């Protein structure tokens, strides 16, 4: 029989993905090995020492600092102890009066925080030296957690939750969170969400501003422990004889199943499967479970393994429960893949009902299915399958087994683990390893990393306004190496998937939930971020066309041609498809937009599919291959004003004036049709390109194109027509031409409005310049004639505008 605990197990902590330490009131610390099912006594504690909490020194920090494996152990005698992996007491520190209820290392291992029964919260150095007493409460502090950047502390105070920054002058945030004493809290470093459980039998999810995102219905017993998974997608909740698995929105997850292995002093190995069922009563979310509850008493502590596939629970009757997540599903087009066991996947083709079974040597950690490939990472290897052949995968070894994120593009895929970010081809070749100073890979997720065929975008955690952009094939920073900086914090980013590298766009949602679109290639100029939506909760790009879909306030919105904001912003409302989003319920998440099908996960974990029209994607294809006649036929056949508006913008973006004229006429934009006709009558290609840039609102680029082509008068005339008088006069003076023309138009403008000249520069030049309209008219006609003559005889010159 395996040696196990004889009293209440107070805490557990993982050293590796298959090794766990547990401490108990029987004064023993055990090491559990899941591969060999061995349990070894590490150390027997003194009889007067009753352990309360256990937390391992962060592995990443330990590698960087060359520090051996060590954990902090708190006890009821007011001490905390630094204990080595072999069980040797490195140091014991007198910390609090009464029990030390919690001890937690920060993420970089530079500090330790303890919370005591005496209501004090203290910060210590990694060697156990007292740095400061952060807070003094009148009631015991049962739980404490570090903020994602290790610059704030979350702790309990009765029914209150308190967030206290480490800076003494910073504001403290405090709010009533529960109707009973709060027993446990956790703060995810990845999604920045807070989790709390209390004696009121509820668990709740909060944002870092103290706003309630989810509150469970009242459970049968007090919630004694909560813990976020490393990737921030799931969390576990423990109570009396109960272990729950929930997604980050708070609702119990329907897709995975917890397979639990309970190891106790009575039964050496007992396999328990916990199956969830769901009942919805009226409009309230009330979850009842059909599960086989192991008789383990209260679960006082739960801990996730570093790879996020397993968790362990410390139980009141001396048991230690091990559970793993299975029954996860991935879908792409006609394929559905299910993780049936820890090392087994089932592939089903819904078209012919063919079933394939994929067996792996080690436990599956992460998987992704998209772009015709399945990428699976285990604790040691990466498997790449083609959907055309499930028999012969490409296999290569991994440096670290703790892969936390997989992203796929058409040509390659990206892996994130504790060591860095890696881009691989589907042939298994390492393509690049992008990095930037201070990058924390443990905080990266699908909302802060995006991948396309040529570009990688990563939001910086240290400054959430900054987005680093890299070339996918080299890992080098794009352009001049300067990152993209938004005016406020960014919460989600996404790169479009189609088109050329010079046309690549990135969509971002900021903290105000405004949706912006901007180019990733800046060509030496500062690109403006264009707002295209407000109150956007979630978004995703289509995989075959640059169509963006999202949930905007209470509407499902599809931006058929988001780039319209760079061409003709007034057309943006006419290129949208809007649909009521009430069927998606509260807080939906768009998982994918493949072809004409959009998959949305509702707050309760269920998947909802909605369809979009195939015509816009077909229109994108025609425009991309310059098949303008086919595009016109499609719009005439569909008779849809939205398609006509998209075609008008696409044609203008590609300088196809004839098609643009027809499309604008179809949507009744008469003034723009007239302007396009005037562009056709311009005497030179350079003027035409400049006025097309003006059409899109790019005044500075239009001026630069004209000046580069030597068309000084035309550049001056542009600013006169726009009433940019100062710039028009500045150009005229700088190039010593048409100063009288500017003064004449300025004078006529003031006379029309019965105004007197007050601009000092215009008053200065008016004194020495004679205005003669006949001479001015003659000079203007001469400039036009000269431009026509040069256009007829000289080759067309390349310009920045024509390359745009």
ZAMIZA-649337 format. One record per residue (C-alpha): residue in three letters; x, y, z. Coordinates in steps of 0.001 Angstrom, whole numbers, plus 500000, padded with zeros to 6 digits. Example, Ala and Ser with C-alpha at 12.3 -4.5 7.8 and 13.67 -1.06 7.14 Angstrom:
<sites>
ala512300495500507800
ser513670498940507140
</sites>
This chain:
<sites>
unk500000500000500000
unk501250503478499115
unk502287505704502011
unk499835508619502163
unk498711511349504498
unk496796510468507634
unk495408513951508324
unk494053516928506416
unk496153517897503356
unk496580521672503463
unk498387522470500200
unk499918521032497017
unk502405522325494451
unk503866521026491182
unk507584520851490487
unk507224519427486972
unk504281518359484847
unk504399514910486448
unk505728515565489934
unk503884517098492886
unk504601517903496514
unk501939517831499231
unk501984518893502862
unk499625517796505600
unk498734518257509243
unk500285514838509851
unk503635516749509689
unk504709515028506461
unk505630516270502998
unk505247513738500183
unk506466513734496586
unk504070512176494045
unk505280510896490671
unk502445510397488188
unk504563508502485686
unk505569505747488077
unk502682506100490579
unk505284506307493348
unk504846508320496522
unk507963509189498519
unk508264510796501933
unk510431513890501482
unk510619515124505060
unk508899514616508398
unk508272517970510056
unk508539518639513810
unk505468517655515782
unk504724521248516768
unk504782522420513116
unk501503522313511188
unk501918523427507516
unk499326525746505964
unk500514526800502491
unk503153525722499980
unk504410527619496918
unk507361526797494657
unk509916529375493557
unk509099530311489903
unk510925527994487528
unk511672530672484913
unk513147532951487563
unk515120530049489014
unk516745529321485652
unk517701532948485101
unk519118533401488593
unk520736529963488809
unk518772529217491957
unk518059525654493056
unk514509524364493455
unk513049525711496660
unk509570526302498032
unk508113528460500776
unk506171526605503466
unk504002528560505898
unk502846527170509230
unk500507527814512128
unk503317528863514499
unk503733532229512744
unk506769531185510708
unk507535530608507073
unk510254528241505954
unk512376528066502814
unk512672524375502004
unk514788522719499305
unk513518520018496977
unk515236517395499105
unk513354518576502198
unk516213520444503896
unk515135523564505814
unk517206526377504308
unk515768529075506543
unk512956529645509056
unk511656533163509655
unk509427534477512444
unk506855536375510365
unk503466536811512076
unk501565536476515320
unk499341533479514794
unk499246531328511678
unk500806532397508366
unk497790531801506123
unk499482532257502727
unk502902532702501160
unk503417533595497501
unk506476534332495327
unk506091537027492714
unk506467536115489039
unk510148536988488694
unk511116535482492060
unk512469538728493511
unk510014538991496392
unk507839536903498694
unk504594538004500289
unk503024536511503395
unk499562537016504895
unk498860536277508526
unk496118535533510963
unk497166538779512674
unk495844540763509675
unk499303541834508510
unk500704541520504987
unk504487541576504692
unk506909541584501775
unk510208539720502040
unk513280539357499867
unk513932536018498212
unk516433535230500977
unk513817535872503679
unk514731539443504765
unk511797541699505687
unk511332544569503251
unk508088546162504403
unk504741545657506087
unk502306546433503306
unk499036546428505244
unk497528545913508678
unk493947544628508825
unk491664544100511783
unk490747540610510605
unk492746537602509378
unk493940537638505769
unk493106534204504384
unk494478534580500870
unk496762536820498836
unk497832537045495166
unk500287539092493097
unk499142541266490193
unk500332540304486685
unk503217542797486769
unk504109542107490417
unk503407545773491183
unk500098545223493017
unk498802542893495710
unk495310541410495996
unk494224540243499453
unk491115539447501450
unk489663541293504412
unk486496539586505617
unk483917540144502870
unk486129542709501130
unk488690542396498374
unk491539544905498356
unk494066545727495621
unk497030547621497010
unk499864548906494777
unk503396548599496095
unk503966552341495587
unk503039554054498868
unk501303557025497208
unk499186554965494785
unk495440554626495282
unk494078551516497022
unk491056549809495450
unk488598548135497845
unk485117546706497324
unk482623544341498936
unk482897541132496942
unk480867538524498858
unk478239538151501553
unk480464535794503514
unk484114535644504519
unk486336535299501431
unk488509532195501743
unk490539532148498528
unk491563534461495672
unk493641534111492532
unk494752536644489907
unk495586535466486390
unk498714536999484919
unk497502536236481384
unk493940537611481228
unk494249540024484213
unk491075538623485789
unk490471538017489484
unk488817534941490952
unk487333534727494452
unk485530532094496526
unk483827532579499879
unk481695531193502673
unk478569532520500918
unk478955529424498684
unk479681531488495559
unk482654531999493286
unk483001535193491275
unk485100536599488430
unk486227540245488500
unk488297542503486312
unk491276544372487771
unk489070547440488404
unk486791545513490755
unk483915545184488273
unk481921541968488552
unk482038539856485376
unk480420536671486655
unk478795535420489839
unk477897531788490308
unk474643530659491829
unk474824529606495463
unk476558526228495786
unk475791523551498372
unk478891524283500435
unk481399527123500949
unk483947527553498161
unk487254526648499784
unk489709527042496882
unk490025528575493417
unk492895528552490910
unk493489529854487369
unk495026527602484735
unk498397528886483433
unk496933530023480082
unk494069531909481738
unk491416530053479733
unk490145527832482566
unk489915527838486321
unk489145525243488962
unk486847525623491960
unk486946523347494993
unk484325522776497669
unk483131519936499912
unk483355516702497901
unk483309518797494729
unk485759519889492050
unk484537522123489226
unk486111523147485930
unk485055526495484440
unk486101528672481532
unk487340532214482064
unk483859533701481635
unk482828531937484831
unk480465529338483392
unk481303525651483878
unk482838524389480663
unk480812521970478589
unk483520520747476246
unk486270519359478489
unk485732516667481053
unk487767516230484186
unk489255512784484499
unk490342512504488124
unk492760510095489720
unk492216509960493489
unk495074508560495562
unk494191507976499213
unk495407506097502232
unk492535503601501872
unk492633502898498139
unk496027502967496430
unk494616504040493057
unk490999504879492320
unk489924506250488946
unk487026508671489085
unk485498510385486053
unk483688513606486708
unk481031514221484068
unk479183517495483882
unk475599518121482893
unk473816521383482480
unk470346522606483322
unk469127526094482533
unk466222527371484594
unk464287530284483041
unk466693533098482193
unk468994532618485153
unk472146530599484789
unk471814527846487389
unk474149524951486942
unk473507521497488348
unk476057518743487921
unk475723515064487320
unk479072513874488599
unk480550511189490728
unk481833513104493728
unk484790511446495432
unk484432511236499198
unk487411513455499917
unk485913516110502173
unk486639519765501451
unk489231520560498777
unk491425523141500522
unk493875523835497734
unk494135523207493994
unk497206523651491822
unk497607523454488035
unk500597521863486370
unk502738524198484254
unk501334522803480993
unk497732523389482115
unk496551519832481416
unk496442518543485000
unk495467519807488402
unk495832518449491889
unk493687519003494956
unk494493518878498662
unk491590517246500494
unk490297517316504032
unk490425513551504642
unk494061513111503634
unk493467512401499944
unk495320514066497074
unk493256514227493873
unk494868514370490440
unk492706515386487487
unk493366515924483805
unk491323517732481150
unk489992515615478275
unk487128515762475768
unk488427518997474265
unk487296519572470687
unk488705521343467638
unk486766522014464426
unk487807523195460980
unk485636522924457884
unk484518519262457659
unk486853517919460376
unk486086517479464070
unk488848516352466428
unk488306515204470010
unk490863514502472712
unk489365511282474019
unk492224510347476368
unk495371512041477519
unk497360510452474670
unk494614509776472122
unk492722511907469612
unk489814510957467399
unk489450512590463958
unk486047512555462293
unk485300513680458757
unk481655514739458792
unk481373514493454994
unk481870510718454833
unk481775509890458567
unk485313508466458359
unk487063508149461723
unk490803508102462395
unk492475507580465772
unk495741509382466532
unk497956507884469243
unk500762509827470924
unk503686508648472980
unk503240511366475619
unk500437513434477081
unk498858516002474734
unk499482519552475950
unk498134521854473217
unk496572521467469780
unk495379523683466930
unk493469522866463743
unk493412525341460864
unk494636525987457306
unk494596522297456427
unk496902521214459261
unk496624519860462786
unk499453520880465124
unk499730518902468362
unk502320519406471088
unk503022516841473767
unk505354517096476737
unk508346516288474498
unk507436516585470800
unk505442518481468189
unk503308516590465635
unk502169518217462384
unk499405516447460452
unk497992517334457052
unk494236516955456755
unk494949515020453541
unk496897512330455386
unk496405511356459033
unk498839508417458937
unk502282510003458619
unk502755513126460741
unk505885515224460732
unk507479515008464199
unk510194517114465803
unk511448517514469380
unk510685520494471595
unk513125522273473876
unk510430522699476510
unk507279520659476929
unk505223523493478377
unk503800524968475145
unk501199527527476157
unk500030528818472756
unk499771527653469133
unk498812530032466304
unk498488529034462657
unk498737530889459370
unk498532529526455848
unk502294528987455452
unk503580528450458993
unk502640528242462668
unk503830529790465912
unk504609528146469259
unk505010529887472616
unk506625528209475613
unk508556529278478687
unk511701529864476631
unk510441532064473807
unk508382532464470640
unk509124530193467671
unk507818530161464098
unk507942526818462249
unk507044525840458729
unk504615522962458252
unk507662520913457175
unk509050521279460723
unk511775523820459854
unk512441526567462398
unk511749529804460514
unk512382532526463113
unk512460533360466838
unk511189536942467311
unk511982538619470611
unk512122542049472218
unk513572543336475514
unk511495542377478526
unk509253539926476659
unk507343537639479045
unk506168534568477185
unk504075533376480130
unk501672536280479547
unk501106535760475811
unk497711534538474594
unk495508534635471496
unk494462538219472212
unk497984539608472528
unk499753537684469721
unk498764537501466051
unk500326535748463054
unk500011536134459281
unk502072534768456399
unk504568537623456594
unk504074539404459929
unk504012538703463665
unk502413541150466095
unk502961540978469873
unk501522543399472401
unk503973544482475073
unk502823543676478608
unk505080546298480208
unk503393549046478156
unk500055547859476788
unk499918550761474302
unk502863549261472387
unk502664546550469703
unk505893545020468398
unk505853544006464726
unk508227541411463235
unk508883539822459869
unk507689536234460134
unk510457534828457931
unk513393536486459730
unk512126537466463190
unk513513540985462676
unk511557544099463574
unk509596545627460698
unk510807548763458952
unk512829551100461146
unk512367548856464171
unk509995551205465970
unk506949549493467466
unk503384550566466783
unk502106552769469601
unk498405553346470213
unk497015556264472212
unk495676553986474959
unk495990550427476261
unk495316547672473732
unk493386544578474836
unk493234542568471579
unk495089542511468259
unk494545540628464981
unk496409540665461647
unk494515540184458401
unk495399536977456556
unk495278537800452832
unk496898540188450378
unk500478541362449948
unk502879542326452710
unk502668546035451826
unk498889545941452271
unk498972544109455622
unk496597545614458192
unk496236545099461921
unk492961545496463803
unk493104546350467484
unk490604546829470288
unk491643549264473013
unk490515549536476604
unk487579551749475581
unk486416548863473363
unk486976550969470244
unk488086549063467128
unk490912550569465049
unk492548549583461780
unk496053550576460700
unk498831549444458351
unk501805547515459676
unk504132548822456936
unk504701552531457354
unk507240553379454588
unk508927556034456711
unk505731557872457655
unk503522557753460714
unk500412555743459922
unk497130556944461331
unk494944554448463185
unk491395554670461823
unk488487553933464123
unk485965551606462484
unk483820550514465431
unk482828551181469043
unk481858548901471915
unk483462545906470176
unk483731542888472503
unk485392540351470210
unk486657540110466601
unk488198537744464044
unk489475537962460450
unk488196535655457743
unk490734533057456603
unk490195533480452844
unk489470537221452438
unk490218540369454402
unk486751540495455926
unk486484541319459623
unk483657540165461872
unk482928541185465430
unk480292541651468100
unk479646545377468418
unk477463546327471393
unk474300544259470765
unk474953543612467068
unk476937541071465127
unk478862543188462622
unk480781542209459500
unk483144544733457929
unk483109543479454346
unk485943545827453336
unk487610547388456410
unk490219549144454256
unk487438551457453061
unk488446553854455880
unk491751554449454080
unk490012555055450749
unk486658556739451388
unk485634556876455029
unk482113558065454161
unk481447554654452605
unk482192552732455818
unk478544552490457038
unk477491551254453593
unk479988548363453639
unk478741546830456896
unk476502543856457512
unk474567544129460791
unk472628541439462593
unk471046541186466040
unk473469539450468424
unk470993538517471150
unk471311534828470215
unk474962534958471338
unk473932536011474893
unk476257537941477187
unk480049538112476673
unk480378535991473492
unk483733535154471935
unk484301534679468195
unk486462531588467822
unk486884531527464043
unk485654532867460724
unk486273530161458127
unk484782530625454685
unk481179531697455189
unk480832530264458709
unk481492532181461913
unk481802530183465141
unk480923531960468390
unk481277530603471904
unk478619531893474261
unk479168532625477929
unk477752529225478873
unk480386527459476764
unk478040526365473978
unk478985526999470339
unk476759528954467969
unk477358529116464216
unk476209531923461957
unk476676532401458231
unk477873535368456180
unk477308535974452480
unk479843534383450098
unk479601537346447680
unk482000539748449490
unk484757537107449580
unk484227536502445865
unk484418540251445270
unk487717540390447180
unk489036537624444926
unk488023539465441750
unk489541542748442960
unk492759541028444033
unk493198539507440571
unk492055542682438732
unk488994540964437210
unk486908544127437272
unk484412543017434634
unk483612539926436730
unk483263542138439803
unk480764544363438013
unk478758541352436821
unk478647539990440385
unk477313543275441779
unk474709543592439026
unk473579540040439681
unk473417540436443490
unk471777543903443349
unk473162544649446813
unk474089548215447766
unk476681546902450239
unk478529545066447455
unk478441548139445223
unk479919550250448034
unk482689547677448580
unk483441547605444852
unk483610551406444704
unk486199551493447497
unk488178548558446067
unk488314550170442648
unk489519553503444040
unk492144551719446131
unk493442550051442954
unk493169553254440796
unk490510551644438620
unk488536554823437864
unk486122553410435275
unk484876550677437630
unk484790553134440535
unk482645555527438491
unk480082552798437743
unk480018551625441388
unk479605555121442837
unk476819555810440368
unk475058552628441476
unk474923553855445093
unk473887557378444158
unk477131559209445006
unk476791561784442207
unk479344564252443565
unk482023561545443675
unk481193560446440144
unk481774564021438998
unk485061564212440864
unk486238560928439298
unk485361562359435865
unk487426565456436668
unk490381563224437607
unk490115561520434213
unk490454564917432504
unk493665565867434314
unk496615566427431929
unk499151564078433562
unk499365560793435422
unk501042562511438386
unk498100564881438791
unk495660562000438544
unk497483560045441254
unk497637563120443492
unk493920563802443161
unk493103560165443887
unk495095560574447088
unk493109563742447796
unk489928561761447218
unk491006559467450056
unk491946562401452297
unk495737561988452026
unk496622565655451503
unk500267565486452523
unk500951562508450273
unk499217564218447358
unk501396567293447865
unk504536565155448080
unk503653563357444839
unk503150566647442983
unk506340568218444347
unk508328565106443478
unk507008565338439932
unk507977569035439754
unk504349570228439546
unk504748573146441943
unk501722575114440775
unk499456572073441046
unk500629571507444639
unk499877575159445439
unk496485574893443725
unk495591571871445882
unk495995573926449061
unk494159576907447558
unk491187574645446771
unk491294573306450336
unk491640576837451799
unk494957575874453387
unk496179579424452820
unk499278579344454993
unk500623576196453334
unk499821577535449850
unk501738580760450558
unk504601578828452147
unk505029576689449001
unk504794579716446710
unk507432581648448650
unk509710578631449006
unk509670577881445265
unk509486581597444253
unk506480581165442004
unk502772582012441992
unk502894584182445091
unk500538586607443336
unk498193583703442530
unk497877582794446184
unk497350586416447200
unk494695586882444504
unk492659583852445555
unk493023584832449206
unk491740588340448471
unk488748587022446511
unk487960584620449360
unk487931587447451932
unk485816589678449667
unk483202586937449271
unk482799586861453055
unk483263590624453582
unk486330590096455759
unk489527592101456213
unk492993590565456016
unk494512589928459465
unk497184587343458665
unk500575589056459107
unk502317587007456413
unk499695587817453819
unk499817591498454814
unk503598591477454457
unk503641589980450936
unk500640592027449753
unk502671595224450084
unk505245594286447441
unk503217592069445089
unk500804593344442452
unk497728591207441782
unk496722591118438095
unk494096588498437269
unk494882588537433526
unk498537587722434186
unk497570585108436761
unk495147583456434347
unk497781583400431626
unk500332581800433963
unk497840579161435014
unk497032578256431422
unk500751578103430666
unk501293575699433589
unk498522573408432326
unk499869573463428787
unk503375572752430040
unk502073569802432043
unk500209568383429046
unk503274568755426839
unk505568567074429348
unk503061564266429925
unk502906563616426189
unk506678563529425631
unk508270562335428874
unk508019558779430324
unk505796558329433332
unk507823558786436480
unk507456556507439447
unk506342558192442636
unk505613557297446206
unk501925557719445460
unk501978555244442560
unk503724552656444716
unk501168553073447487
</sites>
